[in-house]
Amino acid sequence: MHAASDDSDLHPDTVAVVAGRPAHAPDAPMNVPVHLTSTYVAGGDIAYGRYGNPSWTAFEDVLGALEGGRCVSFASGMAAISAVLDLVEPGGLVVAPRHSYTGTVALLEERAQQGRLRVEFVDIADTAAVAAACEGAAMVWFETPTNPALEVADIAAIAAAAHAHGALVAVDNTFATPLLQRPLALGADLVVHSATKYLSGHSDVVMGAAIAASAEHEAALVQRRTLGGAIPAPLETYLALRGIRTLAVRLERAQANAQELVRRLDGHPALDEVRYPGFGAIVSIVVRGGAGPADALVERTRLWVHATSLGGVESTFERRRRWPAEQPTIPEGLVRLSVGIEQVDDLWRDLSAALDTIG
């Protein structure tokens, strides 16, 4: 276990590049190597491959510094989410957004059915309603922006309300990344990432992370990882760390592309709605006519890839209600766009041509 590096005098873009490096010395490597080992010689701090790995430490140093907390890496985003929810005492109430990642909703509902916790779903953009639901809660869990509705929560106000009732606050920061918002600085106790997405950024890693504001919660997360065995592989950790090095430039380009596409999509006759929170690179459009035209759209592009993940350098999109687990309050015609770093005119030409065929 370790605290975040002291990089408080550096901009986050710089921290993403310089943190988690080996000490500067003649002939020292610039990068922490991949440590492919399950076994360590006795007498040190690690002891065994399920307890630690220098590749994890480097990744955790960087993400911990970026989020301003103590990072624990996991095998996947769902493993990190599961470990954070394990902090809720048996039977505790979790307040969560009605619109969230389907895996998170499924996990909450499964645990509720098992009697391990209780869950109340709310409109996370309605701060007053969230505050009212905090009474008696053990944890307030939310994403902001939400997936795929792109609702934005007031982190500071919700954290204050939750803490007033003794509840923990956990925020999934996957969409925004620590370069656009830092929930711990706004009062959250825990932050979760699917490192599969923007952090790694190249659609070749499945990995997760949780960042705690306190040493107590960090220790609890480490224990859950150790006992549950949801450890990240060294190679995936190395690739995720390498991805973070270019996060700032990738996100800057993707966000600029997203904002330009939103401008061009506004008022398009094939669309009922364009949803964009004003930051980040995720856009949701609601195709007029529902599921049929939306399915036609995702089948008629050349550059845009029909795929379920997001946050990579390539642009992807999908109709979210194609998944039975998606919330029924999400429109049938909603297509979530993960805008990549391609040239924006090429993206627009491809997308608009497909829209014109269904408009």
N, C-alpha and C positions, 0 to 999 in steps of 0.2 A: 504494500500500500504506500501511496506517496501523494504529496500535495502537488498542486499545479506549479510550474516553474514561475519564477519572478520575472515576467516579461511585461510588467505593468507600464513601462515607459515606451513600449513599442506599439505601433499600429497593428491591428489584427491581421492585416494582409502580410505584414512582415513576420509576425509570430508563426503563421502557417508555414512559412519557409524555413525559419531558423530554429524553432523549438524542436526538441527531441533528437538533436544531432550529437554525435560523439564529440568529446572535448577536442579542441584544436591542438594538434601536435604534429611535428614533422612526420610525414608518411601515414598519418591517421586517415582512415576512410571518411568520406563525407557523409556516408549513410550507415545506419545501423544494419548489419547484415541479417539475412534470414537465418534464424536459429532452428534448424531442423533436428530437434532432439526431444526425446521423451524422458531422458534420464540425465541426472546431474551428479557429479562427484559429491559425496557427503561432506558436510562441514560448512556449507554456505547457507544463503538465505532462501533459495528456491526449492531445492530438495527433489522436486518431481515435476513433470511436464504439465500436470493438471493444476499446479499451484502458481506457476509463473513462467514467463518467457521474456528475454530481453527485447524481442520484437514487439510484444504487447506493451512493454514499458515505454518504448519510444512513441508509439501511437498514443498511449494514454497521456504522456507528457504534453503532446501537442494539443490534443482535443481538450484536455483539462485546462490548459492555458487559454485556449480560445473561448471556452465557456466560463472560465473563472471559477472552476471547482476541481473536484477530484474524480478522475475518469476511471471507469472499469469497463474493459472491452468484453464483448460476448460473441458467440457464434453467429447470431443473427439479431435483427431488430426485435423480433418476437421474443427471443430469449431475454433480451434486455427488458422489454416490457413485462414479461412474466416475473423477472426478478424484482422489479420495482413494485408490482402488485403484491408480491409476497411480503412486503413491508406492512401491509394492512392486516391487522389482527383478525382472527377468525370471526366472521359475522359482521365485520365492519362495513360501513356504508361508503361506497365510492360514487362520487358525482362525476359524470362524464358527458361529453357532447353526444347528441343524438346522431350527428353526422361525424363519423370518425373512420379511420382505416378499418376495413371489414375484419381483419385479423384481430384487432384490438376489441372490437365489439363482440366478436365470437368468443374471445377468451373471457371477457367480463360476463357474458351471458352463461357460459359454461360453468364458471366458478359460482355464479349466483344459483344456478340449478343444483349444484353440488352442496350448497349451503356454506360455502367457504367465505362468501362476502355477499353484500347486498349492493345493488346498483340502481341509481336514478339517472336517467338520461334527460338532458336539458338542452335548450338553445344556448350555446356557449356565447353567442354574441349579445344575449340579453343579460347584462351584468347584474341587474337587480334580481332576476330570476335565479341566476347562479348563486348569488349571495344568500338568497332565501333558502336554497337547497343545502347550504353549507351546515346548517344547524344539525348537529348529530353526526356529521360526516367524519370519516377517518382520513379520507383522501379526496382531493379534487384533481382529476386527471383530464387533461385536454390537449388538443392540437391547436395550433394557430399559425397559419391558416388551416382550416379543417380540410380533410380529404374526403370527397372531391368538391364539396360545396363552396370552399374557399371563404368561409366565415372567419372573421378576425375577432379574437378575444382580447379583453383588457387585462393583461397579465397582472399588472400591479394592483388593480382594484380587486380582482378575484383572489390574489394571494393575500391581500389584507383581510378580506372577508373570511377566507378559509382559516387563516391563522387566528382570527378572533374567536373561532369555534374550536381551535385546537387541531385542525385538520392539516395534513401534509398537502403540498402542491407539487404535482409532477406535470411537466410539459414536454410533449413530443415536438422537437425543434427541427425535424427532418426537412420540412419544406423551406423554412427561412434560413437555416444554418446559423452558426454563431457570428457570421459576418453581417447579418441583417438584423438579428435580435439576440439578446443574451438574457434568457429568462431568470437565471439565478440573480442577476443584478437587479431584476424587477421584483424580487421577493420569492421566487420559486425555490423549492427545496431540492428538486431533482429534475434532470433533463434527460431525455432519451433521444437517440438517433438510430435510424436505419442507415448504417454506414454504407450499405449497398447503394444508396442513392447519391446525393451530391458529394458526400465526403470522398468516396472512392471515384465516382464520376465517370467510369468507363464501362459499365455494364458487365464487369467480369468478377465481381466480388459479392458474396453474401456474408454480411457481418453487422454487428450492432454495438452499441455503447450506451452506458448510463453514466451521468455525471452528477455527483452529490455535492451539496454545499458543505456538509459536515463530515468529519472523520467517522462518526458513528454510523451514518448511512453508507459511507463507502465500505466500511468493514462488513456491514450486513450484506451488501451487494457482492463483495468478494466471497463471502461464505456461501451465498446462493450459487454463484458460478462454480465454486469448488465442489460443493456437494451435489449440485445438479449436473455438473459436467459439461455445461454449455460453453466450452472454451473455443476461442477463435483459432484457426489454423495459422501457423507462422507466416506462410506465404500470403494468405489473404490479408493478414495484418500488414505485411510489408507493402502490398499493393494499395491498401486503403491509405496508408501513410503517404505513399508516393502520390496518391490522388489529392490528398489535402494540400500538398505543396503547390498545386496549380488551382486550388479552389477559387481564389480571388479573381483570377483572370477568366476562368470558365464562367463563374457566376456573373461577372460583369457583362460579358458578351451575351450570355443566355438571357439575362434580365433585360438588356437593351433590345434584344430581338423580341422578347415577349411584349414589351411595351409598344414597340412599333407594330407588331401584329395586332395587338388590341386596338390600336388607333385605326388600322385598316379594316378590321372586322366590324367596327362599330357601325350599326345600321345596315349590315348586310341582309338582303332580303331572304336568305335561306336560314337565318337565325332568329330565334325568339329572344335570346339573351346572350351577353358576353359577361362572364364573371372574372374579375381580376382584382386582387386586394390592393394593388398599387405598388407592390414590391415582389421580388422573386421571379421565377421563371415558369410557374404553373398557371395556366389559363384554363377555364372551363367554359365551353360554349354549349348552348342548348339549341339543337337543330330543330327547326320548324317541321312539324309532322311526326315527331317522335322516333321510335326505334327503327322503323324501316329506312327513312332517309339518313339517319345517323349511321346505321350499319353500312349503307351504301357509301357514305363519305369515307369511312375508314378503309374501304376496299379499293378506293379509286385514286390513291396517291402513289407517287414514286419515291419521294424522299422521306415523307412521314411514315414511320413504321408502326404498324398495329401491334402493340405490346402492352403488357400490364405494368411494367415497372416504370421508373422515372429517374430524372436527375443525371442522366448520362450526357455525353457530348452530342449524341444524336437525338433528333427530335422524334418523340413517340406520342401516340395518342390511343385512346380506347373509349368505347361507350361503356360507362361503368355499370349500367344496369344489366349488362350481359351476364354479370355475376349474380347468382341467386341470393347471395348473402348481402348484396348492397341494399341500403335502406330504401324502403318504398317511397320515402319523401324525396328521393333524388329523381329528377325528371328522367323519363325513359330516353329522351333524346340528348341527355347531357354527355358530352364528349370531353374528357380531360386531356389537355394538351401539356406535354412536358417539352418545353421549347429548348432546343439545343443550341450549339454554337455555329451552325452552318451560316452561310451568307443569307441575310434575311430576305433579300429579293428572291432567291431561289426557293426558300421556304414558302413565301407568299404566293409565288407563281404556282407552285404545286398544290397548295391548300386551296387557293381561290379557284383554280381550274376544277378541282373536285367539287367544291361548293356550287359552282355554276351548273354542274350537271344534275344537281338535286334541287336547285333553287326554283 
